[in-house]
Amino acid sequence: MNIHAATPARPIPPLHASGLTLDPSARRQGWLRPSDPDDAFETLSSRFRQDGYLYLKGFLHRDEVLEQRRRALSHLDLAGLLQPGTDPVLGVARQGQIDSGAVNRRLMEYVRSAAYESFCMTPRLWQFMDRLVGGLSYLHKRKLLRHTLPQQQFSTPAHYDLVYLRGGTDRLITVWIPVGDCPVEMGGLLYLENSHRLGVQMEAEFAAKSAQLSAEERVSAYNKHMTEGGWISKNLPEMAEKFDSRWLVADYEAGDIVLHSPFMIHAATLNESPDGLIRLSTDIRYQNVVDEIDARWNNHWTLDDML
Ligand SMILES: O=C(O)CCC(=O)C(=O)O
């Protein structure tokens, strides 16, 4: 794979999150560095440790990812998610009112399906994770599948994952998988460059402040020292400025995956698909089975599980 050809030549389009426009200057925005999954494992693992993320182009079979998109969206469409008469694999959102309660009930069914579970445990993925965690890898049962509608006004604010997973090891690896093509306009994940070092510092500060809290409160993302939702901030332009960093984005394609450290700060932007397409993605977490597992993640995801 010619990985240099995988870095888009086009300018990054205007991006929006929480009512704000991201600073388009090259000092504050850039493309994620793509990696070739066929590169030597040592090169990939050292890049992951160094950058806090690893963006693997074409890691999964495109056809299998698109098949997963078709299955998942067809199931959600039992509750009327899609524009009637369109091919489910496209993911054209229904124009007009969508019954989000009914769609979410279908979503909670789908994340329990063998079709989805086996996708998250694609052999190439768990075998790669075994090598990266240095032993037998364990996939957390709580796995999130997100369908972001083009008309939706909420996008994931800036955070690092350990905030929600403090009850076990910090030797975690998140895998974010776009289930379908996700050009930057569709609001895929973006990373604050080099922020995994910042996340380590922030977590040490939170731990020091929380030392007097009960064990249950200490691991909570919602304890009194955290902001609402456990987010670091909803103001993405201000964060890039404050930490003198850049938000790194990508034109994700079906088959790509990104791995990130539990300390790496990331967020999403609004889905501004000009074609009204749904951004479907899953985020799942692996660790070494010998490390402590956060028991709160031992159940399937439910929308009110407060994690
Ligand atoms: O997909 C999103 O909007 C957020 C995903 C996320 O925060 C993660 O993968 O850790």
The ligand as a MOL file (V3000), in Angstrom:
LIG
                    3D

  0  0  0     0  0            999 V3000
M  V30 BEGIN CTAB
M  V30 COUNTS 10 9 0 0 0
M  V30 BEGIN ATOM
M  V30 1 O -17.3520 8.1850 18.0140 0
M  V30 2 C -17.4490 9.0870 18.8360 0
M  V30 3 O -18.1710 10.0860 18.6620 0
M  V30 4 C -16.6770 9.0280 20.1080 0
M  V30 5 C -15.8270 7.8090 20.2280 0
M  V30 6 C -14.9010 7.8440 21.3880 0
M  V30 7 O -14.9300 8.7240 22.2030 0
M  V30 8 C -13.9200 6.7650 21.5190 0
M  V30 9 O -13.7220 5.9890 20.5800 0
M  V30 10 O -13.2990 6.6710 22.5930 0
M  V30 END ATOM
M  V30 BEGIN BOND
M  V30 1 2 1 2
M  V30 2 1 2 3
M  V30 3 1 2 4
M  V30 4 1 4 5
M  V30 5 1 5 6
M  V30 6 2 6 7
M  V30 7 1 6 8
M  V30 8 2 8 9
M  V30 9 1 8 10
M  V30 END BOND
M  V30 END CTAB
M  END
